[in-house]
Amino acid sequence: MKLPSRQFLHLAAGAAAVPTVPRLARAQTYPTRPVRLIATFSAGGVVDLVARLIAQWLSERLGQTFIVENRAGAGGNIGTEAVVRAPADGYTLLFVTAANAINTTFYEKLNFDFSRDIAPIASIVRLPFVMLVNPSVPAKTVPEFIAYARANPGKLTMASGGIGTSTHVAGELFKMMTGVNLVHVPYRGLALSLTDLLGGQVQVAFASTVSSIEYVKTGRLRALAVTAATRSDALPDVPTVDEFVPGYEASIWFGIGAPKNTPTEIVDKLNNEINAAFADPNMKARLAELGGTALPGSSADFAKLIADETEKWGKVIQAANIKTE
């Protein structure tokens, strides 16, 4: 039987609309139960702090508990793989860090492809490092430090939180762009490296503002510069490395991701709620206290950030021949 054209078009339009209803309903009702947010580093650090901050915000906005679950190990790869293997239903999310971009090149064999297996949802904040020296180092500025290091090649030691960490590659980028010869001394965590920097066993380190700002304010460590492209509100009188080494930039950044194939409607809903946080005075104040810069934007913007950072640090790792232990 041949249907009249009007009737056919009416039925076709109705059929096309059917799949949309469940998708819209899913987005409107999500979440209907608690959501896990996997943080890939231990509790107590800056990763955990920001993860809990955004989890609290989402819990209040969406009416379900967002639970931060710390799964540390292998530079963040253990927690990341747990999310990659989780159902793509929006109930297991990844607290994405700069380490994910670094690890793509640093680890030769991973059981997942981060850029393929994790769907970016939203970026949250960018935090600079502080270039720190022990007060026994005579340099008071970045140019003075470069001159001092060149006059003492191979005699100055640079501490980091471990081989292939953000603090390590930030230092390697500085070495590459200035031509100085610093001996890398890796530690099992940033806290241990700062302990030895305070004691004078090592001379320089790149550390997060959160972990080092009190040492700077009390004069126990000297801040030569911050590593972001702009000065930090937390240390407004401290210049950027870029002011002396044009083009230098290194920072840690955080965001939220989900397993690939997570419904677009859920990704968009979470993106909208996270972006709403940047207009909230309390959230803005908390991020400013950390010395951070908010990173509002779409999921596509976050995907571009991840791609750009993966390429940037991949080049540094290859040029410096950084290998896993």
Order of alpha helices (4+ residues) and beta strands (2+ residues): alpha-alpha-beta-alpha-beta-alpha-beta-alpha-alpha-beta-alpha-beta-alpha-beta-alpha-beta-alpha-beta-beta-alpha-alpha-beta-alpha
